[in-house]
Amino acid sequence: MDGTTQPFLVDSHCHLDFPEFEEELDAVVARAGEAGVAYMVTISTHLSKFPQVKAVAERFPNIFCTVGIHPHQAATEKVTSAEELADLAAHPKVVGIGETGLDFYYERSPRDIQETQFRAHIRAARMTGLPLIVHTRDADDDTLRVMDEEYRDGGPFPGLIHCFSAGREVAEKAVAMGLYISISGIVTFKTADDLRDTVKDVPLDRLLVETDSPFLAPVPKRGKRNEPAFTALTAAKVAELKGMAPEDLAQRTTENFFALFTKAADAVKAMG
């Protein structure tokens, strides 16, 4: 799919190296294309498993990847410096830094270690110019504090809040810092009225869509394993909230993706 005849979607956040996809990865990628999802970014959660993440991206021309450590693994994975992350990000298929951030819901890693890792990832994003993929759960105040301190002390950095489910203040302040907001299948859930109200007000030029697959399958697939093809279901709900046609929402979110993920944009141009 080259996008010349109709708008296509990008799944800006999935985990295609996870075992849930191992037996049928080719079919999963094919179904994504059939659903109008032309490109995917498979996200690093463990630095120790980065080779597997990278291998998925190397296997498929329309899949990119990131490098980073999820806050759940902040205490058990090797503590990285910004320079180490930046070196790994030099690989041609690496288009982002993370996912990283703060998760105080499960607290699988101590909060201070999560914050240390978060700051290292922010600095790597600033060093490389690659977007930071931010995970935040039950940590709105501290996430904003860290980002604001890094923004004020070190300057701006590109990035997004992935799988957005935080409060309106997080969206507003992230956008003010120049970040984007990525919407997952949560927006389709019955209990997500507050999120839907927030999405209506997020500037259209700062919106992305994602699956976070294999998790969080959107309605009507909720309860099943999520996969990149289901990006179309989330995008349809976002289009409804924005009062626009799905194909127009697809075009805008894809333009936004390539505006943020400039390394991916350059790679796609080079592929012709």
Protein Blocks (a to p, Z undefined) as FASTA:
>chain_A
ZZlmbccdddfbdcfkbmklmmmmmmmmmmmmmnopabdcdddfbfklmmmmmmmmmmpm
kbccdddddfklmmmmccddfklmmmmmmpmklcbecdedddfklopacfklmmmmmmmm
mmmmmmnopacddddehilmmmmmmmmmmmmmnopcddddehiabdfklmmmmmmnopac
dddfklmpmklmmmmmmmmmpcfklcccdekpaghiacfkghiacdfklmmmmmmmmmmm
nopafklmmmmmmmmmmmmmmmlmmmmmmnZZ
